Amino acid sequence: MEKFSKIKALVASVEADAEKFYNAGNAAAGTRVRKGMQDLKNLAQEIRAEVTEKKNTK
């Protein structure tokens, strides 16, 4: 559950930059959004691996 909480916090932190990028056209904010989405992808993959491992050990 700890990693799931990290995902929620990461999405919340990227939200402001996403708004700046889409509404104000701020290119630097777009770069931060892309980095945040990559971090999100990696974290989600870790969670998927943990779920699969836990499921297969039962």
Biopython code that builds the backbone (N, CA, C, O; Angstrom):
import numpy as np
from Bio.PDB.StructureBuilder import StructureBuilder

atoms = [
    (1, "MET", "N", (0.819, -1.204, 0.000)),
    (1, "MET", "CA", (0.000, 0.000, 0.000)),
    (1, "MET", "C", (0.857, 1.261, 0.000)),
    (1, "MET", "O", (0.402, 2.325, -0.419)),
    (2, "GLU", "N", (2.091, 1.143, 0.466)),
    (2, "GLU", "CA", (2.964, 2.315, 0.522)),
    (2, "GLU", "C", (3.225, 2.875, -0.877)),
    (2, "GLU", "O", (3.204, 4.089, -1.079)),
    (3, "LYS", "N", (3.465, 1.996, -1.826)),
    (3, "LYS", "CA", (3.740, 2.458, -3.190)),
    (3, "LYS", "C", (2.494, 3.050, -3.833)),
    (3, "LYS", "O", (2.585, 3.985, -4.629)),
    (4, "PHE", "N", (1.330, 2.507, -3.488)),
    (4, "PHE", "CA", (0.085, 3.061, -4.015)),
    (4, "PHE", "C", (-0.106, 4.484, -3.521)),
    (4, "PHE", "O", (-0.568, 5.347, -4.268)),
    (5, "SER", "N", (0.245, 4.732, -2.277)),
    (5, "SER", "CA", (0.173, 6.091, -1.732)),
    (5, "SER", "C", (1.144, 7.017, -2.451)),
    (5, "SER", "O", (0.843, 8.189, -2.680)),
    (6, "LYS", "N", (2.315, 6.485, -2.807)),
    (6, "LYS", "CA", (3.292, 7.277, -3.555)),
    (6, "LYS", "C", (2.742, 7.654, -4.928)),
    (6, "LYS", "O", (2.987, 8.758, -5.414)),
    (7, "ILE", "N", (2.004, 6.745, -5.551)),
    (7, "ILE", "CA", (1.407, 7.043, -6.862)),
    (7, "ILE", "C", (0.415, 8.193, -6.733)),
    (7, "ILE", "O", (0.416, 9.110, -7.555)),
    (8, "LYS", "N", (-0.427, 8.150, -5.712)),
    (8, "LYS", "CA", (-1.399, 9.223, -5.527)),
    (8, "LYS", "C", (-0.702, 10.556, -5.301)),
    (8, "LYS", "O", (-1.131, 11.579, -5.835)),
    (9, "ALA", "N", (0.362, 10.554, -4.518)),
    (9, "ALA", "CA", (1.100, 11.791, -4.260)),
    (9, "ALA", "C", (1.783, 12.295, -5.526)),
    (9, "ALA", "O", (1.838, 13.502, -5.764)),
    (10, "LEU", "N", (2.300, 11.385, -6.330)),
    (10, "LEU", "CA", (2.974, 11.766, -7.571)),
    (10, "LEU", "C", (1.989, 12.394, -8.556)),
    (10, "LEU", "O", (2.301, 13.401, -9.193)),
    (11, "VAL", "N", (0.822, 11.810, -8.679)),
    (11, "VAL", "CA", (-0.197, 12.365, -9.569)),
    (11, "VAL", "C", (-0.590, 13.765, -9.113)),
    (11, "VAL", "O", (-0.751, 14.670, -9.931)),
    (12, "ALA", "N", (-0.741, 13.933, -7.824)),
    (12, "ALA", "CA", (-1.101, 15.254, -7.293)),
    (12, "ALA", "C", (-0.006, 16.279, -7.560)),
    (12, "ALA", "O", (-0.293, 17.440, -7.851)),
    (13, "SER", "N", (1.260, 15.843, -7.460)),
    (13, "SER", "CA", (2.354, 16.790, -7.675)),
    (13, "SER", "C", (2.499, 17.172, -9.144)),
    (13, "SER", "O", (2.959, 18.272, -9.449)),
    (14, "VAL", "N", (2.119, 16.288, -10.052)),
    (14, "VAL", "CA", (2.238, 16.556, -11.486)),
    (14, "VAL", "C", (1.065, 17.408, -11.986)),
    (14, "VAL", "O", (1.161, 18.046, -13.034)),
    (15, "GLU", "N", (-0.011, 17.416, -11.251)),
    (15, "GLU", "CA", (-1.225, 18.108, -11.689)),
    (15, "GLU", "C", (-0.993, 19.590, -11.979)),
    (15, "GLU", "O", (-1.487, 20.104, -12.982)),
    (16, "ALA", "N", (-0.259, 20.273, -11.129)),
    (16, "ALA", "CA", (-0.012, 21.704, -11.335)),
    (16, "ALA", "C", (0.784, 21.944, -12.609)),
    (16, "ALA", "O", (0.485, 22.870, -13.362)),
    (17, "ASP", "N", (1.800, 21.114, -12.856)),
    (17, "ASP", "CA", (2.586, 21.271, -14.073)),
    (17, "ASP", "C", (1.763, 20.937, -15.313)),
    (17, "ASP", "O", (1.929, 21.573, -16.354)),
    (18, "ALA", "N", (0.888, 19.957, -15.215)),
    (18, "ALA", "CA", (0.035, 19.610, -16.351)),
    (18, "ALA", "C", (-0.880, 20.786, -16.701)),
    (18, "ALA", "O", (-1.097, 21.087, -17.875)),
    (19, "GLU", "N", (-1.403, 21.433, -15.686)),
    (19, "GLU", "CA", (-2.261, 22.599, -15.919)),
    (19, "GLU", "C", (-1.468, 23.724, -16.589)),
    (19, "GLU", "O", (-1.958, 24.364, -17.519)),
    (20, "LYS", "N", (-0.249, 23.960, -16.115)),
    (20, "LYS", "CA", (0.600, 24.995, -16.715)),
    (20, "LYS", "C", (0.912, 24.677, -18.178)),
    (20, "LYS", "O", (0.922, 25.567, -19.028)),
    (21, "PHE", "N", (1.161, 23.416, -18.456)),
    (21, "PHE", "CA", (1.507, 23.021, -19.817)),
    (21, "PHE", "C", (0.311, 23.145, -20.751)),
    (21, "PHE", "O", (0.412, 23.762, -21.812)),
    (22, "TYR", "N", (-0.814, 22.567, -20.366)),
    (22, "TYR", "CA", (-1.979, 22.537, -21.264)),
    (22, "TYR", "C", (-2.694, 23.880, -21.357)),
    (22, "TYR", "O", (-3.175, 24.249, -22.429)),
    (23, "ASN", "N", (-2.770, 24.605, -20.267)),
    (23, "ASN", "CA", (-3.524, 25.858, -20.289)),
    (23, "ASN", "C", (-2.677, 27.080, -20.615)),
    (23, "ASN", "O", (-3.161, 28.019, -21.247)),
    (24, "ALA", "N", (-1.404, 27.074, -20.185)),
    (24, "ALA", "CA", (-0.567, 28.251, -20.385)),
    (24, "ALA", "C", (0.500, 28.046, -21.457)),
    (24, "ALA", "O", (1.180, 28.992, -21.855)),
    (25, "GLY", "N", (0.643, 26.799, -21.924)),
    (25, "GLY", "CA", (1.623, 26.530, -22.962)),
    (25, "GLY", "C", (3.060, 26.572, -22.476)),
    (25, "GLY", "O", (3.973, 26.819, -23.264)),
    (26, "ASN", "N", (3.273, 26.338, -21.201)),
    (26, "ASN", "CA", (4.612, 26.379, -20.605)),
    (26, "ASN", "C", (5.357, 25.089, -20.963)),
    (26, "ASN", "O", (5.020, 24.015, -20.463)),
    (27, "ALA", "N", (6.381, 25.200, -21.838)),
    (27, "ALA", "CA", (7.114, 24.027, -22.321)),
    (27, "ALA", "C", (7.900, 23.345, -21.206)),
    (27, "ALA", "O", (7.995, 22.118, -21.183)),
    (28, "ALA", "N", (8.465, 24.120, -20.284)),
    (28, "ALA", "CA", (9.223, 23.526, -19.184)),
    (28, "ALA", "C", (8.314, 22.670, -18.296)),
    (28, "ALA", "O", (8.730, 21.626, -17.793)),
    (29, "ALA", "N", (7.087, 23.116, -18.112)),
    (29, "ALA", "CA", (6.129, 22.329, -17.335)),
    (29, "ALA", "C", (5.823, 21.015, -18.051)),
    (29, "ALA", "O", (5.604, 19.992, -17.403)),
    (30, "GLY", "N", (5.806, 21.040, -19.376)),
    (30, "GLY", "CA", (5.589, 19.815, -20.152)),
    (30, "GLY", "C", (6.702, 18.808, -19.913)),
    (30, "GLY", "O", (6.452, 17.605, -19.831)),
    (31, "THR", "N", (7.924, 19.297, -19.801)),
    (31, "THR", "CA", (9.058, 18.417, -19.521)),
    (31, "THR", "C", (8.899, 17.779, -18.143)),
    (31, "THR", "O", (9.169, 16.591, -17.969)),
    (32, "ARG", "N", (8.464, 18.563, -17.174)),
    (32, "ARG", "CA", (8.254, 18.023, -15.828)),
    (32, "ARG", "C", (7.111, 17.017, -15.818)),
    (32, "ARG", "O", (7.162, 16.028, -15.087)),
    (33, "VAL", "N", (6.089, 17.261, -16.616)),
    (33, "VAL", "CA", (4.973, 16.314, -16.711)),
    (33, "VAL", "C", (5.471, 14.990, -17.291)),
    (33, "VAL", "O", (5.130, 13.918, -16.792)),
    (34, "ARG", "N", (6.276, 15.074, -18.342)),
    (34, "ARG", "CA", (6.808, 13.847, -18.954)),
    (34, "ARG", "C", (7.655, 13.055, -17.957)),
    (34, "ARG", "O", (7.552, 11.830, -17.901)),
    (35, "LYS", "N", (8.481, 13.732, -17.177)),
    (35, "LYS", "CA", (9.300, 13.057, -16.174)),
    (35, "LYS", "C", (8.417, 12.413, -15.112)),
    (35, "LYS", "O", (8.648, 11.276, -14.700)),
    (36, "GLY", "N", (7.408, 13.152, -14.679)),
    (36, "GLY", "CA", (6.494, 12.618, -13.675)),
    (36, "GLY", "C", (5.744, 11.399, -14.172)),
    (36, "GLY", "O", (5.525, 10.451, -13.418)),
    (37, "MET", "N", (5.350, 11.417, -15.434)),
    (37, "MET", "CA", (4.642, 10.268, -16.008)),
    (37, "MET", "C", (5.568, 9.060, -16.130)),
    (37, "MET", "O", (5.129, 7.924, -15.951)),
    (38, "GLN", "N", (6.839, 9.294, -16.432)),
    (38, "GLN", "CA", (7.808, 8.192, -16.492)),
    (38, "GLN", "C", (8.006, 7.588, -15.101)),
    (38, "GLN", "O", (8.067, 6.368, -14.955)),
    (39, "ASP", "N", (8.105, 8.439, -14.088)),
    (39, "ASP", "CA", (8.218, 7.949, -12.712)),
    (39, "ASP", "C", (6.978, 7.155, -12.327)),
    (39, "ASP", "O", (7.075, 6.121, -11.666)),
    (40, "LEU", "N", (5.820, 7.640, -12.739)),
    (40, "LEU", "CA", (4.561, 6.957, -12.466)),
    (40, "LEU", "C", (4.536, 5.584, -13.124)),
    (40, "LEU", "O", (4.113, 4.602, -12.513)),
    (41, "LYS", "N", (4.986, 5.521, -14.357)),
    (41, "LYS", "CA", (5.029, 4.251, -15.082)),
    (41, "LYS", "C", (5.926, 3.250, -14.354)),
    (41, "LYS", "O", (5.559, 2.087, -14.183)),
    (42, "ASN", "N", (7.098, 3.708, -13.929)),
    (42, "ASN", "CA", (8.033, 2.817, -13.237)),
    (42, "ASN", "C", (7.467, 2.328, -11.907)),
    (42, "ASN", "O", (7.608, 1.156, -11.559)),
    (43, "LEU", "N", (6.836, 3.217, -11.181)),
    (43, "LEU", "CA", (6.237, 2.845, -9.905)),
    (43, "LEU", "C", (5.084, 1.861, -10.110)),
    (43, "LEU", "O", (4.932, 0.906, -9.348)),
    (44, "ALA", "N", (4.284, 2.098, -11.131)),
    (44, "ALA", "CA", (3.180, 1.189, -11.434)),
    (44, "ALA", "C", (3.708, -0.197, -11.807)),
    (44, "ALA", "O", (3.116, -1.208, -11.429)),
    (45, "GLN", "N", (4.798, -0.247, -12.532)),
    (45, "GLN", "CA", (5.389, -1.532, -12.906)),
    (45, "GLN", "C", (5.880, -2.280, -11.674)),
    (45, "GLN", "O", (5.728, -3.498, -11.586)),
    (46, "GLU", "N", (6.465, -1.564, -10.726)),
    (46, "GLU", "CA", (6.905, -2.198, -9.481)),
    (46, "GLU", "C", (5.719, -2.792, -8.727)),
    (46, "GLU", "O", (5.800, -3.900, -8.196)),
    (47, "ILE", "N", (4.623, -2.046, -8.686)),
    (47, "ILE", "CA", (3.424, -2.534, -8.001)),
    (47, "ILE", "C", (2.882, -3.770, -8.710)),
    (47, "ILE", "O", (2.480, -4.733, -8.057)),
    (48, "ARG", "N", (2.867, -3.749, -10.027)),
    (48, "ARG", "CA", (2.392, -4.914, -10.784)),
    (48, "ARG", "C", (3.228, -6.142, -10.449)),
    (48, "ARG", "O", (2.682, -7.230, -10.263)),
    (49, "ALA", "N", (4.545, -5.980, -10.371)),
    (49, "ALA", "CA", (5.423, -7.108, -10.060)),
    (49, "ALA", "C", (5.152, -7.634, -8.649)),
    (49, "ALA", "O", (5.126, -8.845, -8.430)),
    (50, "GLU", "N", (4.953, -6.727, -7.701)),
    (50, "GLU", "CA", (4.654, -7.150, -6.332)),
    (50, "GLU", "C", (3.334, -7.903, -6.250)),
    (50, "GLU", "O", (3.235, -8.918, -5.561)),
    (51, "VAL", "N", (2.322, -7.408, -6.952)),
    (51, "VAL", "CA", (1.011, -8.063, -6.934)),
    (51, "VAL", "C", (1.121, -9.459, -7.543)),
    (51, "VAL", "O", (0.574, -10.421, -7.004)),
    (52, "THR", "N", (1.815, -9.563, -8.648)),
    (52, "THR", "CA", (1.980, -10.869, -9.293)),
    (52, "THR", "C", (2.717, -11.838, -8.387)),
    (52, "THR", "O", (2.334, -13.003, -8.280)),
    (53, "GLU", "N", (3.778, -11.364, -7.730)),
    (53, "GLU", "CA", (4.554, -12.213, -6.839)),
    (53, "GLU", "C", (3.707, -12.685, -5.667)),
    (53, "GLU", "O", (3.729, -13.859, -5.297)),
    (54, "LYS", "N", (2.960, -11.749, -5.089)),
    (54, "LYS", "CA", (2.117, -12.109, -3.940)),
    (54, "LYS", "C", (1.009, -13.079, -4.343)),
    (54, "LYS", "O", (0.678, -14.009, -3.608)),
    (55, "LYS", "N", (0.447, -12.844, -5.520)),
    (55, "LYS", "CA", (-0.635, -13.706, -6.013)),
    (55, "LYS", "C", (-0.117, -15.120, -6.260)),
    (55, "LYS", "O", (-0.816, -16.093, -5.974)),
    (56, "ASN", "N", (1.086, -15.242, -6.783)),
    (56, "ASN", "CA", (1.628, -16.564, -7.129)),
    (56, "ASN", "C", (2.174, -17.315, -5.927)),
    (56, "ASN", "O", (2.428, -18.515, -6.030)),
    (57, "THR", "N", (2.364, -16.657, -4.797)),
    (57, "THR", "CA", (2.866, -17.357, -3.620)),
    (57, "THR", "C", (1.750, -17.968, -2.788)),
    (57, "THR", "O", (2.023, -18.695, -1.832)),
    (58, "LYS", "N", (0.519, -17.692, -3.127)),
    (58, "LYS", "CA", (-0.611, -18.267, -2.370)),
    (58, "LYS", "C", (-0.898, -19.674, -2.808)),
    (58, "LYS", "O", (-1.811, -20.310, -2.282)),
]
sb = StructureBuilder()
sb.init_structure("model")
sb.init_model(0)
sb.init_chain("A")
sb.init_seg("    ")
for serial, (resi, resn, name, xyz) in enumerate(atoms, 1):
    if name == "N":
        sb.init_residue(resn, " ", resi, " ")
    sb.init_atom(name, np.array(xyz, "f"), 0.0, 1.0, " ", f" {name:<3s}", serial, name[0])
structure = sb.get_structure()
